[in-house]
Amino acid sequence: AVSPEAPEAGVSACVGAPGCAKSRADVRGDARRALTGLTVLTPGVRAHVSGCERRCGKPRGDHVDVLAEDDGYRIDGTWVSADDMAEELKGRL
């Protein structure tokens, strides 16, 4: 993202698979797919996508916590399938 208004500016992710052996998913790729078609982000809302419980790169302060699991994602504690992660995340951003 090159502009603070771009939706991508509010979403971060750890290295994820295949760059990290502990990661359960390609979190950067999944985050990129979740942002497809998203044109605006609610001001002040941040999200961080993590491949494991270590949550590397997690921002300080409030944010939507997206944690990869073996068969999907847990978004702020609610499990969703990998296929539904994009829709669920868009609804929170």
CORTA-V543203 format. One record per run of one state. SS is the DSSP state (alpha for helix, beta for strand, coil for the rest). FROM is the first residue (numbers start at 1). TO is the last residue. If there is no record, write none. Layout:
ss=SS from=FROM to=TO
ss=SS from=FROM to=TO
This chain:
ss=coil from=1 to=6
ss=alpha from=7 to=10
ss=beta from=11 to=13
ss=coil from=14 to=26
ss=alpha from=27 to=35
ss=coil from=36 to=46
ss=beta from=47 to=50
ss=coil from=51 to=63
ss=beta from=64 to=69
ss=coil from=70 to=71
ss=beta from=72 to=75
ss=coil from=76 to=77
ss=beta from=78 to=80
ss=coil from=81 to=84
ss=alpha from=85 to=92
ss=coil from=93 to=93
